[in-house]
Amino acid sequence: MSVPGSIEIAEVSFKQNSDILNKSVEGLTDDEWVRRPNGSANNMLWVVGHCTWARSNLLKRLGDDWSKPWMKAFGRGAKADETTVMPTPEEAKEAWHESSKRLKAAMESVSEEALSAAATNGPPSHDGKVSGVVNFLAYHETYHVGQAAYLRCWLGHSGVMG
């Protein structure tokens, strides 16, 4: 099934983001997942957890109520906190992969009618519709995937784009 036209570009962005994020975490040690630039900036685990949390919220808007118990630690405005119970890097990767599969299926099955519904409180929508929220969240995720690519280089690994 094809993705509705109003979210076609978002669907491409989400796929590219999945590929880039997967490359960004490839070969990282558990220690590298939690190393923080300047001791306070977000680490790779937080970036992956936050992107997965955001996808979980998008999935809910598209009719798939999926989450993990630890995701609230990565919600909007949450900061990497050493006292918070976090998933292991492996658990975070598994959740990321699952969210990618679920998002692809949800975007292929959502109707234009559902996407034309008024956006409720939450992320911005350029058109006031659910479709605008989907498009904004693709942009939001791209921002954080860029952070993950930067973190990979900061950790001394090769870049993901060549």
Backbone as CSV, one residue per row, in Angstrom:
resi,resn,N_x,N_y,N_z,CA_x,CA_y,CA_z,C_x,C_y,C_z
1,MET,0.840,-1.176,0.000,0.000,0.000,0.000,0.891,1.246,0.000
2,SER,0.436,2.289,-0.625,1.244,3.504,-0.698,0.876,4.469,0.428
3,VAL,1.804,5.341,0.704,1.629,6.349,1.750,0.820,7.514,1.177
4,PRO,-0.123,8.069,1.940,-0.891,9.219,1.451,0.031,10.384,1.064
5,GLY,-0.355,11.117,0.053,0.455,12.210,-0.474,0.829,13.274,0.540
6,SER,-0.036,13.528,1.509,0.238,14.592,2.470,1.396,14.277,3.423
7,ILE,1.824,13.010,3.469,2.943,12.641,4.346,4.043,11.887,3.591
8,GLU,4.008,11.972,2.272,4.988,11.260,1.441,6.432,11.653,1.757
9,ILE,6.691,12.932,1.871,8.055,13.390,2.140,8.469,12.970,3.548
10,ALA,7.558,13.027,4.503,7.857,12.585,5.866,8.243,11.112,5.866
11,GLU,7.562,10.316,5.090,7.863,8.875,5.034,9.284,8.643,4.534
12,VAL,9.700,9.375,3.524,11.076,9.264,3.013,12.061,9.705,4.091
13,SER,11.759,10.797,4.777,12.635,11.280,5.845,12.772,10.256,6.961
14,PHE,11.663,9.652,7.380,11.726,8.653,8.435,12.583,7.455,8.012
15,LYS,12.473,7.033,6.766,13.293,5.914,6.304,14.767,6.294,6.295
16,GLN,15.085,7.472,5.758,16.482,7.916,5.750,17.009,8.075,7.175
17,ASN,16.194,8.616,8.059,16.604,8.769,9.453,16.902,7.424,10.087
18,SER,16.076,6.426,9.795,16.320,5.088,10.341,17.675,4.572,9.895
19,ASP,17.959,4.717,8.623,19.244,4.245,8.083,20.417,4.979,8.726
20,ILE,20.321,6.290,8.843,21.417,7.089,9.401,21.603,6.786,10.892
21,LEU,20.512,6.672,11.627,20.653,6.378,13.048,21.256,4.989,13.261
22,ASN,20.826,4.025,12.458,21.410,2.679,12.562,22.919,2.723,12.329
23,LYS,23.354,3.486,11.336,24.789,3.627,11.067,25.492,4.376,12.197
24,SER,24.813,5.325,12.796,25.411,6.131,13.860,25.749,5.311,15.096
25,VAL,24.978,4.283,15.376,25.217,3.482,16.583,26.017,2.214,16.305
26,GLU,26.289,1.950,15.056,27.008,0.732,14.678,28.400,0.687,15.320
27,GLY,28.670,-0.394,16.022,29.988,-0.609,16.592,30.302,0.159,17.862
28,LEU,29.339,0.849,18.445,29.592,1.585,19.681,29.652,0.619,20.867
29,THR,30.520,0.917,21.808,30.562,0.141,23.046,29.476,0.666,23.987
30,ASP,29.133,-0.118,24.999,28.141,0.334,25.979,28.594,1.627,26.637
31,ASP,29.896,1.758,26.896,30.430,2.982,27.500,30.231,4.186,26.580
32,GLU,30.423,3.988,25.288,30.257,5.095,24.335,28.800,5.548,24.251
33,TRP,27.870,4.643,24.430,26.450,4.978,24.396,26.080,6.000,25.467
34,VAL,26.802,5.998,26.580,26.434,6.884,27.691,27.436,8.010,27.929
35,ARG,28.464,8.112,27.107,29.430,9.207,27.243,28.768,10.496,26.770
36,ARG,28.979,11.565,27.542,28.306,12.836,27.273,29.320,13.923,26.961
37,PRO,29.176,14.574,25.804,30.063,15.700,25.510,29.954,16.736,26.631
38,ASN,31.030,17.275,27.040,31.167,18.287,28.102,30.551,17.853,29.439
39,GLY,30.240,16.578,29.570,29.721,16.057,30.827,28.250,16.313,31.081
40,SER,27.597,17.108,30.230,26.189,17.399,30.493,25.288,17.313,29.258
41,ALA,25.862,17.330,28.068,25.039,17.240,26.856,24.460,15.822,26.734
42,ASN,23.419,15.688,25.949,22.776,14.386,25.779,23.724,13.386,25.134
43,ASN,23.612,12.154,25.594,24.433,11.074,25.049,23.654,10.308,23.976
44,MET,24.309,9.326,23.372,23.686,8.556,22.299,22.449,7.811,22.798
45,LEU,22.514,7.267,23.997,21.362,6.543,24.530,20.156,7.472,24.640
46,TRP,20.393,8.705,25.101,19.282,9.645,25.213,18.728,10.001,23.835
47,VAL,19.601,10.236,22.873,19.136,10.610,21.528,18.286,9.489,20.931
48,VAL,18.761,8.256,21.004,18.002,7.123,20.450,16.699,6.939,21.227
49,GLY,16.763,7.038,22.552,15.552,6.902,23.367,14.536,7.984,23.063
50,HIS,15.012,9.225,22.885,14.101,10.329,22.588,13.450,10.161,21.209
51,CYS,14.235,9.769,20.218,13.660,9.553,18.876,12.621,8.433,18.915
52,THR,12.905,7.387,19.677,11.960,6.273,19.792,10.710,6.722,20.537
53,TRP,10.886,7.521,21.589,9.745,8.077,22.324,8.870,8.919,21.386
54,ALA,9.502,9.769,20.577,8.740,10.619,19.654,7.975,9.767,18.645
55,ARG,8.623,8.715,18.145,7.917,7.820,17.219,6.748,7.143,17.909
56,SER,6.908,6.778,19.156,5.821,6.152,19.905,4.610,7.086,19.965
57,ASN,4.871,8.376,20.187,3.771,9.344,20.222,3.147,9.534,18.847
58,LEU,3.961,9.517,17.816,3.423,9.600,16.453,2.581,8.365,16.142
59,LEU,3.066,7.210,16.527,2.307,5.979,16.289,0.923,6.059,16.929
60,LYS,0.838,6.612,18.141,-0.465,6.760,18.805,-1.402,7.610,17.949
61,ARG,-0.871,8.683,17.369,-1.692,9.552,16.513,-2.154,8.832,15.246
62,LEU,-1.382,7.818,14.847,-1.721,7.065,13.636,-2.475,5.777,13.949
63,GLY,-2.845,5.584,15.224,-3.690,4.451,15.592,-2.966,3.241,16.143
64,ASP,-1.678,3.331,16.451,-0.919,2.204,16.984,-0.390,2.600,18.368
65,ASP,-1.025,2.109,19.406,-0.651,2.463,20.777,0.484,1.549,21.238
66,TRP,1.716,1.958,20.941,2.911,1.175,21.256,3.860,2.010,22.098
67,SER,4.456,1.387,23.091,5.410,2.090,23.941,6.254,1.068,24.691
68,LYS,7.229,1.563,25.408,8.061,0.770,26.313,8.014,1.470,27.669
69,PRO,8.104,0.730,28.775,7.991,1.339,30.100,9.013,2.444,30.375
70,TRP,10.177,2.366,29.795,11.245,3.335,30.063,11.156,4.601,29.226
71,MET,10.235,4.680,28.303,10.218,5.803,27.362,9.929,7.153,28.001
72,LYS,9.225,7.181,29.125,8.921,8.479,29.735,10.196,9.225,30.139
73,ALA,11.290,8.502,30.339,12.572,9.144,30.687,13.143,9.946,29.518
74,PHE,12.566,9.780,28.323,13.070,10.443,27.123,12.072,11.426,26.534
75,GLY,11.049,11.775,27.311,10.005,12.667,26.829,10.493,14.081,26.582
76,ARG,9.615,14.873,26.026,9.934,16.267,25.695,10.457,16.992,26.931
77,GLY,11.605,17.602,26.783,12.209,18.364,27.865,13.017,17.527,28.842
78,ALA,12.961,16.191,28.731,13.723,15.333,29.642,15.211,15.453,29.321
79,LYS,16.007,15.361,30.341,17.460,15.425,30.187,18.067,14.094,30.601
80,ALA,19.200,13.778,30.012,19.925,12.576,30.412,20.254,12.716,31.894
81,ASP,19.818,11.774,32.673,19.997,11.832,34.124,20.521,10.482,34.593
82,GLU,21.642,10.495,35.251,22.273,9.246,35.675,21.476,8.501,36.736
83,THR,20.502,9.140,37.372,19.714,8.466,38.397,18.470,7.793,37.816
84,THR,18.140,8.105,36.592,16.958,7.536,35.963,17.274,6.145,35.432
85,VAL,16.340,5.225,35.581,16.521,3.876,35.040,16.407,3.958,33.522
86,MET,17.450,3.544,32.866,17.516,3.619,31.408,17.579,2.206,30.818
87,PRO,17.167,2.077,29.574,17.319,0.782,28.901,18.797,0.549,28.588
88,THR,19.133,-0.681,28.322,20.478,-0.971,27.839,20.564,-0.488,26.398
89,PRO,21.773,-0.303,25.879,21.879,0.050,24.460,21.172,-0.967,23.554
90,GLU,21.276,-2.246,23.896,20.620,-3.279,23.085,19.101,-3.120,23.119
91,GLU,18.542,-2.841,24.287,17.091,-2.623,24.398,16.667,-1.389,23.606
92,ALA,17.481,-0.341,23.660,17.169,0.881,22.911,17.191,0.605,21.405
93,LYS,18.196,-0.156,20.942,18.268,-0.493,19.506,17.074,-1.343,19.085
94,GLU,16.718,-2.323,19.905,15.569,-3.178,19.577,14.290,-2.350,19.480
95,ALA,14.098,-1.432,20.420,12.899,-0.582,20.388,12.920,0.320,19.155
96,TRP,14.075,0.858,18.802,14.203,1.688,17.610,13.804,0.902,16.365
97,HIS,14.321,-0.320,16.246,13.997,-1.154,15.075,12.500,-1.475,15.035
98,GLU,11.933,-1.792,16.197,10.502,-2.084,16.244,9.684,-0.851,15.868
99,SER,10.085,0.310,16.368,9.338,1.534,16.033,9.419,1.820,14.539
100,SER,10.551,1.518,13.929,10.705,1.741,12.483,9.739,0.877,11.687
101,LYS,9.641,-0.392,12.058,8.716,-1.303,11.365,7.264,-0.859,11.564
102,ARG,6.929,-0.526,12.799,5.559,-0.129,13.104,5.191,1.181,12.407
103,LEU,6.144,2.118,12.362,5.868,3.398,11.717,5.638,3.213,10.219
104,LYS,6.440,2.391,9.588,6.254,2.119,8.154,4.849,1.563,7.908
105,ALA,4.436,0.586,8.698,3.104,-0.010,8.537,2.002,1.014,8.816
106,ALA,2.166,1.819,9.852,1.137,2.807,10.200,0.999,3.861,9.109
107,MET,2.118,4.295,8.540,2.055,5.325,7.497,1.454,4.778,6.214
108,GLU,1.626,3.496,5.973,1.040,2.883,4.781,-0.451,2.621,4.946
109,SER,-0.911,2.517,6.182,-2.319,2.172,6.384,-3.202,3.359,6.796
110,VAL,-2.602,4.486,7.165,-3.415,5.624,7.594,-4.140,6.243,6.390
111,SER,-5.344,6.700,6.630,-6.134,7.295,5.554,-5.914,8.806,5.489
112,GLU,-6.180,9.368,4.317,-6.124,10.829,4.174,-7.146,11.481,5.099
113,GLU,-8.264,10.810,5.308,-9.288,11.346,6.208,-8.720,11.506,7.619
114,ALA,-8.019,10.488,8.118,-7.420,10.564,9.457,-6.357,11.657,9.505
115,LEU,-5.598,11.796,8.440,-4.548,12.813,8.391,-5.121,14.221,8.289
116,SER,-6.343,14.342,7.789,-6.996,15.650,7.657,-7.685,16.093,8.938
117,ALA,-7.732,15.208,9.938,-8.359,15.568,11.210,-7.572,16.693,11.878
118,ALA,-8.265,17.469,12.691,-7.610,18.570,13.403,-6.571,18.021,14.373
119,ALA,-5.422,18.664,14.381,-4.358,18.282,15.315,-4.756,18.738,16.709
120,THR,-4.594,17.854,17.667,-4.868,18.219,19.048,-3.580,18.729,19.680
121,ASN,-3.640,19.080,20.939,-2.455,19.631,21.601,-1.243,18.722,21.406
122,GLY,-0.086,19.330,21.446,1.146,18.573,21.266,2.059,19.249,20.273
123,PRO,2.730,18.461,19.449,3.689,19.036,18.502,3.025,20.017,17.542
124,PRO,3.800,20.953,17.033,3.261,21.923,16.077,2.765,21.251,14.790
125,SER,1.846,21.911,14.141,1.325,21.462,12.857,1.182,22.682,11.962
126,HIS,1.880,22.693,10.837,1.841,23.868,9.950,0.456,24.099,9.351
127,ASP,-0.333,23.037,9.268,-1.654,23.178,8.657,-2.798,22.925,9.638
128,GLY,-2.465,22.713,10.929,-3.496,22.464,11.931,-4.087,21.066,11.867
129,LYS,-3.494,20.200,11.049,-4.003,18.840,10.862,-2.989,17.818,11.368
130,VAL,-3.448,16.591,11.497,-2.560,15.494,11.885,-1.421,15.365,10.876
131,SER,-1.697,15.589,9.597,-0.636,15.500,8.582,0.498,16.477,8.887
132,GLY,0.167,17.649,9.387,1.186,18.630,9.748,2.035,18.170,10.924
133,VAL,1.413,17.462,11.870,2.157,16.901,13.001,3.136,15.846,12.491
134,VAL,2.674,14.974,11.584,3.543,13.938,11.018,4.755,14.591,10.353
135,ASN,4.501,15.618,9.562,5.596,16.297,8.858,6.538,17.000,9.835
136,PHE,5.996,17.629,10.866,6.865,18.264,11.866,7.722,17.224,12.573
137,LEU,7.141,16.097,12.944,7.907,15.087,13.678,9.006,14.461,12.818
138,ALA,8.819,14.424,11.510,9.905,13.969,10.631,11.066,14.951,10.707
139,TYR,10.755,16.248,10.700,11.784,17.287,10.837,12.466,17.185,12.204
140,HIS,11.679,17.052,13.253,12.183,16.924,14.620,13.157,15.750,14.725
141,GLU,12.770,14.627,14.167,13.631,13.446,14.223,14.933,13.675,13.459
142,THR,14.854,14.333,12.324,16.052,14.611,11.530,17.047,15.434,12.339
143,TYR,16.556,16.387,13.100,17.402,17.202,13.971,18.185,16.300,14.937
144,HIS,17.489,15.390,15.595,18.142,14.521,16.568,19.028,13.465,15.913
145,VAL,18.663,12.995,14.749,19.525,12.041,14.034,20.846,12.721,13.664
146,GLY,20.798,14.006,13.344,22.026,14.762,13.112,22.894,14.794,14.365
147,GLN,22.261,14.915,15.529,23.013,14.869,16.778,23.704,13.512,16.945
148,ALA,22.998,12.446,16.608,23.581,11.109,16.732,24.783,10.955,15.801
149,ALA,24.676,11.468,14.587,25.800,11.393,13.647,26.992,12.182,14.184
150,TYR,26.733,13.346,14.770,27.797,14.135,15.382,28.433,13.372,16.547
151,LEU,27.601,12.804,17.432,28.119,12.070,18.587,29.033,10.934,18.148
152,ARG,28.660,10.250,17.075,29.491,9.157,16.571,30.889,9.666,16.237
153,CYS,30.975,10.777,15.543,32.281,11.354,15.193,33.005,11.842,16.449
154,TRP,32.292,12.481,17.359,32.885,12.954,18.602,33.502,11.797,19.383
155,LEU,32.872,10.613,19.293,33.382,9.428,19.982,34.579,8.796,19.261
156,GLY,34.972,9.374,18.114,36.145,8.882,17.409,35.880,7.875,16.311
157,HIS,34.628,7.693,15.950,34.262,6.750,14.888,34.134,7.489,13.556
158,SER,34.138,6.725,12.493,33.987,7.327,11.155,32.590,7.927,11.010
159,GLY,32.484,8.913,10.125,31.195,9.529,9.860,30.260,8.566,9.152
160,VAL,28.976,8.883,9.165,27.987,7.999,8.570,27.651,8.364,7.115
161,MET,28.082,9.536,6.691,27.713,9.985,5.349,28.876,9.911,4.366
162,GLY,29.945,9.260,4.733,31.046,9.090,3.784,32.321,9.741,4.213
